[in-house]
Amino acid sequence: MMPSSRTEGMIELMKEAAAALGQVPPTFASTGEAQTLTTWEGCLCLSWTAVVLWGGGYHSNKEYLVLSSIEQRFQLILKTITAIAGR
């Protein structure tokens, strides 16, 4: 599923937030997973905004995350939400 123009706008806000925080911007891909259900209902959804900033073994029994990445990801999500609220 291709992202809508609204989702593209939210991706740009997140990239701007990452730059303002001095973080490497996340990469985005349309995966067609659970977020597809919410987008069909008109909701915006960015997958991969959880704590997994550094880690590996995604979606396997060896999946892990680096605990120190949690605070950075939270800061990014908070800054993005604040930007959305300020529009």
C-alpha positions in Angstrom: 0.0 0.0 0.0 1.4 3.4 -1.0 1.3 6.1 1.6 -1.3 8.9 1.2 -0.3 12.5 0.9 -1.3 13.0 4.5 1.0 10.2 5.6 3.8 11.7 3.4 3.3 15.0 5.3 3.6 13.2 8.6 6.8 11.5 7.4 8.2 14.9 6.6 7.3 16.3 10.0 9.1 13.3 11.6 12.2 13.9 9.4 12.2 17.6 10.4 11.8 16.7 14.1 14.8 14.3 13.8 16.9 17.0 12.2 15.9 19.5 14.9 17.0 16.9 17.6 20.2 16.1 15.8 19.1 12.5 15.2 19.5 10.5 12.1 16.1 10.5 10.4 14.2 7.2 10.3 13.8 5.4 7.0 10.3 4.6 5.9 8.9 1.8 3.8 5.4 0.7 3.0 5.2 -2.7 4.6 1.5 -3.6 4.2 1.3 -4.9 7.8 -1.2 -4.0 10.5 -1.1 -0.3 9.7 -3.0 -1.1 6.5 -6.1 -1.7 8.6 -6.0 1.7 10.2 -5.2 3.6 7.0 -8.3 2.0 5.3 -10.3 3.8 8.0 -8.5 7.1 7.2 -6.2 7.1 10.2 -2.5 8.1 9.8 -0.1 5.5 10.9 3.7 5.4 11.0 5.0 2.0 11.8 8.5 1.7 13.3 7.9 4.6 15.6 8.2 2.3 18.6 11.4 1.9 20.6 13.4 0.0 17.9 15.9 2.6 16.9 18.8 0.2 17.2 18.4 -3.5 17.3 18.0 -6.4 15.0 16.3 -9.7 14.3 13.1 -7.9 13.5 9.9 -10.0 13.7 11.8 -13.1 14.8 12.4 -15.0 18.0 15.8 -13.3 18.1 14.5 -9.7 17.9 16.2 -7.3 20.3 16.5 -3.6 20.9 19.2 -1.4 22.4 17.7 0.0 25.6 19.6 3.3 25.2 17.6 4.0 22.0 14.3 4.3 23.9 14.8 7.9 25.1 15.8 9.1 21.7 12.9 7.5 20.0 10.5 9.0 22.6 11.9 12.5 22.0 11.4 12.0 18.3 7.8 10.9 18.7 7.0 13.7 21.2 8.5 16.4 18.9 6.5 15.0 15.9 3.2 14.9 17.9 3.9 18.5 19.1 4.5 19.6 15.5 1.2 18.0 14.4 -0.7 19.6 17.3 0.7 23.0 16.4 -0.6 22.9 12.8 
